[in-house]
Amino acid sequence: MQLVECKMLVVLAQELNMRKAAERLFVSQPALSQRLQTIEKAWDTQIFIRSQKGLSLTPAGEKIVQFSKEVVEKEEKVREDLHSLDTEVYGTLKLAVASIIGQHWLPVVLKRFIDQYPHAKISLVTGWSSEMLHYIYEDEVHVGIIRGNPDWKGIKEHILTDQLYLVDTEIQKIEDVFHTDRPFIQFKSDSTYYQEILDWWHRQFHTSPKRTIVVDQIETCKQMALNGLGFAILPSIALTERDDAFHRIPLLESNGEPISRDTWLIGYDSSFQLKQVKAFLQVVRDYVKEEENNAFHALNLSSNKQFDTLKE
């Protein structure tokens, strides 16, 4: 079976839809259907079952698609190894990134990476940190960017720390929560993040929220809170200067320290031997350093303004 046919089967298995697969492969649907029939004839077995709902793999088809996937991955690995011999940065950078980082932090970094290394390609998956860790453990990606503090023995670099805030259009201080019937809007998240919020809530209020609304995505949670449907607890990375409709109340430990959440870049040592991964890591380091300098200057500026006000 030719490499192009292996790639075709992989795409078909991913989409399970003839039309969508044809669009991704830049071929007509009839041509794709004819090519699939030829492959099935060559294997003397049915790979996909066709129905009005789309495609589904047969048991034999699962084995053939797995074989095809291995062929495609080996071909890609050989290409990456060959490209690494050149001075230019080629190859595919495979990332598994926590959703909130993928939404609010990663786009700027990827734009810089693409501008500096136009020959490199990017493969990106996003989701809960626990899901992204699975991709790393299985060595399916080069780099993971994970929330929390994962127990990782390979390369592990701190990216950022962001503070947690209770946000609402009406509530202005923590004590107001005792006297409100407004619902607590929660977004589904990793168990560690949820437990951290739950622990803080019980330490603070010694009871459960009166009413809750649970949504799938953090952005949905934020928009509902912005529109006055209730209050939420959000990390600062999800908040921008344009979100001025919110009152932001920092979550504090019993000792007065802010409750925060760390983000880490992790990966196996072998992945960081690839040129595209080395290049990405350097872009990340430069961006993190730049953000730290901006925060330092902003803090100094704020301190100077407060000092000038006191002198007046």
The 8 nearest C-alpha neighbors of each residue, nearest first, counted from 0:
[[1, 4, 2, 5, 38, 3, 41, 67],
 [0, 2, 4, 3, 5, 6, 67, 70],
 [1, 3, 5, 4, 6, 0, 71, 70],
 [2, 4, 6, 5, 1, 7, 0, 8],
 [5, 3, 7, 1, 2, 6, 8, 0],
 [4, 6, 67, 2, 8, 7, 3, 9],
 [7, 5, 9, 3, 4, 8, 10, 2],
 [6, 8, 4, 10, 5, 9, 3, 11],
 [9, 7, 11, 5, 10, 6, 12, 64],
 [8, 10, 6, 12, 7, 11, 68, 64],
 [11, 9, 13, 7, 12, 8, 20, 14],
 [10, 12, 8, 14, 15, 13, 9, 20],
 [13, 11, 9, 15, 10, 14, 8, 64],
 [12, 14, 10, 11, 15, 9, 20, 16],
 [13, 15, 16, 11, 12, 20, 10, 19],
 [16, 14, 54, 12, 11, 13, 53, 55],
 [15, 17, 53, 14, 19, 18, 54, 20],
 [16, 18, 20, 19, 21, 28, 15, 11],
 [17, 19, 21, 20, 16, 28, 22, 27],
 [20, 18, 22, 21, 16, 17, 23, 14],
 [19, 21, 23, 17, 22, 18, 11, 14],
 [20, 22, 24, 18, 26, 28, 19, 23],
 [23, 21, 25, 19, 20, 24, 18, 26],
 [22, 24, 20, 21, 25, 19, 10, 26],
 [23, 25, 21, 22, 26, 20, 7, 10],
 [26, 24, 22, 23, 21, 27, 20, 28],
 [27, 25, 21, 24, 28, 22, 31, 30],
 [26, 28, 30, 29, 21, 31, 25, 22],
 [27, 29, 31, 21, 30, 18, 32, 26],
 [30, 28, 32, 31, 27, 33, 26, 34],
 [31, 29, 33, 27, 28, 32, 34, 26],
 [32, 30, 34, 28, 29, 33, 35, 27],
 [31, 33, 29, 35, 30, 34, 28, 36],
 [34, 32, 36, 30, 35, 31, 29, 37],
 [33, 35, 31, 37, 36, 32, 30, 38],
 [36, 34, 38, 32, 37, 33, 39, 31],
 [35, 37, 39, 33, 34, 38, 40, 32],
 [36, 38, 40, 34, 35, 39, 41, 33],
 [39, 37, 41, 35, 40, 36, 42, 34],
 [40, 38, 36, 42, 41, 37, 44, 45],
 [39, 41, 43, 37, 38, 42, 36, 44],
 [40, 42, 38, 39, 43, 37, 44, 0],
 [43, 41, 39, 40, 44, 38, 45, 46],
 [42, 44, 40, 41, 39, 45, 38, 46],
 [45, 43, 42, 39, 46, 40, 59, 41],
 [44, 46, 39, 47, 60, 57, 43, 59],
 [47, 45, 60, 57, 56, 59, 39, 44],
 [48, 46, 56, 55, 57, 45, 54, 49],
 [47, 49, 55, 54, 56, 57, 50, 46],
 [50, 48, 54, 53, 47, 55, 51, 52],
 [51, 49, 53, 52, 54, 48, 55, 47],
 [50, 52, 53, 49, 54, 16, 48, 17],
 [53, 51, 50, 54, 49, 16, 55, 15],
 [52, 54, 16, 50, 51, 15, 49, 55],
 [55, 53, 15, 49, 48, 16, 47, 50],
 [54, 56, 48, 47, 15, 57, 49, 53],
 [57, 55, 47, 60, 61, 46, 48, 58],
 [56, 58, 60, 59, 46, 47, 61, 48],
 [59, 57, 61, 60, 56, 62, 46, 63],
 [60, 58, 57, 62, 61, 46, 63, 44],
 [59, 61, 46, 57, 63, 58, 56, 62],
 [62, 60, 64, 58, 59, 63, 56, 65],
 [61, 63, 65, 59, 60, 64, 66, 58],
 [64, 62, 60, 66, 65, 61, 67, 59],
 [63, 65, 67, 61, 66, 62, 60, 68],
 [66, 64, 68, 62, 67, 63, 61, 69],
 [65, 67, 63, 69, 64, 68, 62, 70],
 [68, 66, 5, 64, 70, 65, 69, 63],
 [69, 67, 65, 71, 70, 66, 9, 64],
 [68, 70, 72, 66, 67, 71, 73, 65],
 [69, 71, 67, 73, 68, 72, 74, 66],
 [72, 70, 74, 68, 69, 73, 75, 67],
 [73, 71, 75, 69, 74, 70, 76, 68],
 [74, 72, 76, 70, 75, 71, 69, 77],
 [73, 75, 71, 77, 72, 76, 70, 78],
 [74, 76, 72, 78, 73, 77, 71, 79],
 [77, 75, 73, 79, 78, 74, 72, 80],
 [78, 76, 80, 74, 79, 75, 81, 73],
 [79, 77, 75, 81, 76, 80, 82, 74],
 [78, 80, 90, 76, 82, 77, 81, 83],
 [81, 79, 77, 83, 78, 82, 76, 84],
 [82, 80, 78, 83, 79, 84, 77, 85],
 [81, 83, 79, 84, 85, 80, 89, 78],
 [82, 84, 80, 85, 81, 79, 274, 273],
 [85, 83, 82, 81, 86, 80, 87, 79],
 [86, 84, 83, 82, 87, 81, 88, 89],
 [85, 87, 88, 84, 83, 82, 274, 89],
 [88, 86, 85, 89, 118, 82, 83, 116],
 [89, 87, 275, 274, 119, 116, 118, 86],
 [90, 88, 119, 118, 82, 87, 275, 91],
 [89, 91, 79, 119, 120, 275, 82, 92],
 [90, 92, 120, 121, 119, 93, 122, 89],
 [91, 93, 121, 120, 122, 275, 276, 94],
 [94, 92, 122, 140, 141, 123, 121, 91],
 [93, 95, 123, 142, 140, 143, 141, 122],
 [96, 94, 143, 124, 131, 125, 123, 142],
 [95, 97, 144, 125, 143, 101, 98, 94],
 [96, 98, 128, 126, 127, 100, 125, 145],
 [99, 97, 126, 101, 125, 100, 96, 102],
 [98, 100, 102, 101, 97, 103, 237, 217],
 [101, 99, 104, 103, 102, 98, 97, 105],
 [100, 102, 98, 105, 99, 103, 96, 104],
 [103, 101, 99, 100, 98, 104, 105, 106],
 [102, 104, 100, 101, 99, 105, 237, 236],
 [105, 103, 100, 106, 101, 102, 107, 108],
 [104, 106, 101, 108, 107, 100, 109, 103],
 [107, 105, 109, 108, 104, 110, 101, 103],
 [108, 106, 110, 109, 105, 104, 111, 103],
 [107, 109, 105, 111, 110, 106, 112, 283],
 [110, 108, 112, 106, 111, 107, 113, 105],
 [111, 109, 107, 113, 108, 112, 106, 114],
 [112, 110, 114, 108, 109, 113, 115, 107],
 [111, 113, 109, 115, 110, 114, 116, 108],
 [114, 112, 116, 117, 110, 115, 111, 109],
 [115, 113, 111, 112, 116, 117, 110, 109],
 [114, 116, 112, 113, 111, 117, 110, 282],
 [115, 117, 113, 118, 114, 119, 112, 88],
 [118, 116, 113, 119, 114, 115, 120, 112],
 [119, 117, 89, 116, 88, 120, 90, 87],
 [120, 118, 89, 90, 117, 116, 91, 88],
 [121, 119, 91, 92, 90, 118, 122, 89],
 [120, 122, 92, 91, 93, 123, 119, 94],
 [121, 123, 93, 92, 94, 91, 120, 124],
 [124, 122, 94, 95, 93, 121, 125, 96],
 [125, 123, 95, 96, 94, 126, 122, 131],
 [126, 124, 96, 98, 97, 95, 101, 123],
 [127, 125, 98, 97, 130, 128, 131, 96],
 [126, 128, 130, 129, 97, 189, 98, 131],
 [127, 129, 131, 97, 145, 130, 146, 132],
 [130, 128, 132, 127, 131, 133, 189, 145],
 [131, 129, 133, 127, 128, 132, 126, 134],
 [130, 132, 128, 134, 133, 95, 129, 96],
 [133, 131, 135, 129, 134, 130, 128, 136],
 [132, 134, 136, 130, 131, 135, 137, 129],
 [133, 135, 131, 139, 137, 132, 136, 140],
 [136, 134, 138, 132, 133, 137, 140, 139],
 [135, 137, 133, 138, 134, 132, 139, 267],
 [136, 138, 134, 135, 139, 133, 140, 132],
 [139, 137, 135, 136, 140, 134, 141, 267],
 [138, 140, 134, 137, 135, 141, 136, 93],
 [141, 139, 93, 138, 94, 142, 135, 134],
 [140, 142, 93, 270, 94, 266, 92, 143],
 [143, 141, 266, 94, 140, 265, 95, 93],
 [142, 144, 95, 265, 96, 264, 94, 145],
 [145, 143, 264, 96, 263, 97, 265, 95],
 [144, 146, 128, 263, 97, 262, 143, 96],
 [147, 145, 262, 128, 261, 263, 97, 148],
 [148, 146, 261, 260, 262, 149, 145, 263],
 [147, 149, 150, 146, 261, 263, 262, 145],
 [150, 148, 151, 147, 145, 146, 263, 132],
 [151, 149, 148, 152, 155, 153, 147, 265],
 [150, 152, 149, 153, 155, 265, 154, 266],
 [151, 153, 154, 150, 155, 267, 266, 265],
 [154, 152, 267, 151, 268, 266, 155, 265],
 [153, 155, 265, 266, 268, 267, 156, 152],
 [154, 156, 265, 264, 153, 263, 157, 266],
 [157, 155, 264, 263, 158, 265, 154, 262],
 [156, 158, 263, 159, 262, 264, 155, 261],
 [159, 157, 263, 262, 156, 264, 287, 160],
 [160, 158, 262, 261, 157, 161, 263, 287],
 [159, 161, 261, 260, 262, 259, 162, 158],
 [160, 162, 259, 235, 260, 236, 234, 159],
 [161, 163, 259, 235, 234, 258, 260, 164],
 [164, 162, 234, 259, 233, 250, 258, 235],
 [165, 163, 249, 248, 233, 232, 250, 247],
 [164, 166, 232, 248, 231, 247, 249, 233],
 [167, 165, 247, 231, 246, 230, 245, 164],
 [166, 168, 230, 245, 246, 169, 170, 224],
 [167, 169, 245, 227, 246, 244, 170, 225],
 [170, 168, 167, 171, 246, 227, 245, 230],
 [171, 169, 167, 175, 172, 168, 246, 176],
 [170, 172, 246, 169, 175, 173, 248, 247],
 [173, 171, 174, 175, 170, 248, 176, 246],
 [172, 174, 175, 176, 248, 171, 170, 177],
 [173, 175, 176, 172, 177, 178, 171, 170],
 [176, 174, 177, 178, 173, 172, 170, 179],
 [175, 177, 174, 179, 178, 173, 170, 172],
 [178, 176, 175, 174, 179, 204, 173, 180],
 [177, 179, 175, 176, 180, 174, 181, 170],
 [180, 178, 176, 181, 177, 175, 170, 182],
 [179, 181, 182, 178, 209, 210, 176, 177],
 [180, 182, 229, 179, 183, 230, 210, 228],
 [183, 181, 210, 229, 211, 184, 180, 212],
 [182, 184, 211, 230, 231, 229, 210, 212],
 [185, 183, 212, 231, 211, 230, 213, 182],
 [186, 184, 213, 212, 214, 231, 183, 220],
 [185, 187, 214, 217, 215, 213, 216, 220],
 [188, 186, 215, 214, 216, 185, 213, 189],
 [189, 187, 186, 193, 190, 192, 127, 191],
 [188, 190, 191, 192, 127, 193, 129, 128],
 [189, 191, 193, 192, 194, 188, 195, 129],
 [192, 190, 194, 189, 193, 195, 147, 188],
 [193, 191, 195, 194, 189, 190, 196, 188],
 [192, 194, 190, 196, 195, 191, 197, 189],
 [195, 193, 197, 191, 196, 192, 190, 198],
 [194, 196, 192, 198, 193, 197, 191, 199],
 [197, 195, 199, 193, 194, 198, 200, 192],
 [196, 198, 194, 200, 199, 195, 193, 201],
 [199, 197, 195, 201, 200, 196, 194, 202],
 [198, 200, 202, 196, 197, 201, 203, 195],
 [201, 199, 197, 203, 198, 202, 204, 196],
 [200, 202, 205, 204, 203, 198, 199, 206],
 [203, 201, 199, 200, 205, 204, 198, 253],
 [202, 204, 200, 201, 199, 205, 206, 198],
 [203, 205, 201, 206, 200, 202, 207, 177],
 [206, 204, 201, 202, 203, 207, 200, 199],
 [205, 207, 204, 201, 208, 200, 203, 202],
 [206, 208, 209, 201, 205, 200, 204, 197],
 [209, 207, 210, 211, 183, 206, 182, 200],
 [210, 208, 207, 211, 180, 182, 183, 181],
 [211, 209, 182, 208, 183, 212, 181, 180],
 [212, 210, 183, 182, 184, 213, 208, 209],
 [211, 213, 184, 185, 183, 182, 214, 210],
 [214, 212, 185, 186, 184, 211, 187, 215],
 [215, 213, 186, 216, 185, 187, 220, 212],
 [216, 214, 187, 186, 213, 217, 219, 220],
 [217, 215, 219, 218, 186, 214, 220, 187],
 [216, 218, 220, 186, 219, 221, 215, 99],
 [219, 217, 221, 220, 216, 222, 237, 223],
 [220, 218, 222, 216, 217, 221, 223, 214],
 [221, 219, 217, 223, 218, 222, 186, 184],
 [220, 222, 218, 224, 219, 223, 225, 217],
 [223, 221, 225, 219, 224, 220, 218, 226],
 [224, 222, 226, 220, 225, 221, 228, 219],
 [223, 225, 227, 221, 229, 226, 222, 228],
 [226, 224, 222, 227, 223, 221, 244, 245],
 [227, 225, 223, 224, 228, 222, 168, 229],
 [226, 228, 224, 225, 229, 168, 223, 167],
 [229, 227, 224, 223, 226, 230, 182, 181],
 [230, 228, 182, 181, 224, 227, 183, 184],
 [229, 231, 167, 183, 224, 166, 184, 182],
 [232, 230, 184, 166, 165, 183, 233, 185],
 [233, 231, 165, 164, 166, 163, 234, 230],
 [232, 234, 164, 163, 231, 235, 165, 237],
 [235, 233, 163, 236, 162, 237, 164, 161],
 [234, 236, 238, 237, 162, 161, 163, 233],
 [235, 237, 234, 238, 161, 103, 239, 104],
 [238, 236, 235, 234, 103, 233, 239, 99],
 [239, 237, 235, 236, 242, 240, 234, 233],
 [240, 238, 241, 242, 237, 236, 235, 243],
 [239, 241, 242, 243, 238, 244, 245, 237],
 [242, 240, 239, 243, 238, 244, 245, 225],
 [243, 241, 240, 239, 244, 245, 238, 225],
 [242, 244, 245, 241, 240, 246, 239, 225],
 [245, 243, 242, 168, 225, 246, 167, 241],
 [246, 244, 168, 167, 243, 166, 247, 242],
 [245, 247, 167, 166, 171, 168, 248, 244],
 [248, 246, 166, 164, 165, 245, 249, 167],
 [247, 249, 165, 164, 166, 172, 246, 250],
 [250, 248, 164, 163, 251, 165, 247, 257],
 [249, 251, 164, 258, 163, 257, 248, 165],
 [252, 250, 257, 255, 258, 256, 249, 253],
 [251, 253, 255, 256, 254, 257, 258, 250],
 [252, 254, 255, 251, 256, 202, 203, 199],
 [255, 253, 252, 256, 251, 257, 258, 250],
 [256, 254, 252, 251, 253, 257, 250, 258],
 [255, 257, 252, 251, 254, 258, 253, 250],
 [258, 256, 251, 250, 252, 259, 255, 162],
 [259, 257, 251, 250, 162, 163, 252, 256],
 [260, 258, 162, 161, 163, 257, 160, 261],
 [259, 261, 161, 160, 147, 162, 262, 146],
 [262, 260, 160, 147, 159, 146, 148, 161],
 [261, 263, 146, 159, 158, 145, 147, 157],
 [264, 262, 157, 158, 145, 144, 156, 265],
 [263, 265, 144, 156, 155, 143, 157, 145],
 [266, 264, 155, 143, 154, 142, 263, 144],
 [267, 265, 142, 154, 153, 143, 141, 268],
 [266, 268, 153, 269, 270, 154, 271, 265],
 [267, 269, 271, 270, 153, 154, 266, 272],
 [268, 270, 267, 271, 272, 273, 266, 141],
 [271, 269, 141, 272, 268, 267, 273, 266],
 [272, 270, 273, 276, 268, 269, 277, 267],
 [271, 273, 270, 269, 274, 277, 268, 276],
 [274, 272, 271, 276, 275, 270, 277, 83],
 [273, 275, 277, 276, 88, 278, 83, 272],
 [274, 276, 278, 277, 88, 273, 92, 279],
 [277, 275, 279, 278, 273, 274, 271, 280],
 [278, 276, 274, 280, 279, 275, 271, 273],
 [277, 279, 275, 281, 276, 280, 274, 282],
 [280, 278, 276, 282, 281, 277, 275, 283],
 [279, 281, 283, 277, 282, 278, 276, 284],
 [282, 280, 284, 278, 283, 279, 285, 277],
 [281, 283, 279, 285, 280, 284, 286, 278],
 [282, 284, 280, 286, 281, 285, 287, 279],
 [285, 283, 281, 287, 286, 282, 288, 280],
 [284, 286, 282, 288, 283, 287, 281, 289],
 [285, 287, 289, 283, 288, 284, 290, 282],
 [288, 286, 290, 284, 289, 285, 283, 291],
 [289, 287, 291, 285, 286, 290, 284, 292],
 [288, 290, 286, 292, 287, 291, 285, 293],
 [291, 289, 293, 287, 292, 288, 286, 294],
 [290, 292, 288, 294, 289, 293, 295, 287],
 [293, 291, 295, 289, 294, 290, 296, 288],
 [294, 292, 290, 296, 295, 291, 297, 289],
 [293, 295, 297, 291, 292, 296, 298, 290],
 [296, 294, 292, 298, 293, 297, 291, 299],
 [295, 297, 299, 293, 298, 294, 300, 292],
 [298, 296, 294, 300, 295, 299, 293, 301],
 [299, 297, 301, 295, 296, 300, 294, 302],
 [300, 298, 302, 296, 301, 297, 303, 295],
 [299, 301, 297, 303, 298, 302, 296, 304],
 [300, 302, 298, 304, 299, 303, 297, 305],
 [303, 301, 299, 305, 300, 304, 298, 306],
 [304, 302, 306, 300, 305, 301, 299, 307],
 [303, 305, 307, 301, 306, 302, 308, 300],
 [304, 306, 308, 302, 303, 307, 309, 301],
 [305, 307, 303, 309, 308, 304, 302, 310],
 [308, 306, 304, 310, 309, 305, 303, 311],
 [307, 309, 305, 311, 306, 310, 304, 303],
 [308, 310, 306, 311, 307, 305, 304, 303],
 [311, 309, 307, 308, 306, 305, 304, 303],
 [310, 308, 309, 307, 306, 305, 304, 303]]
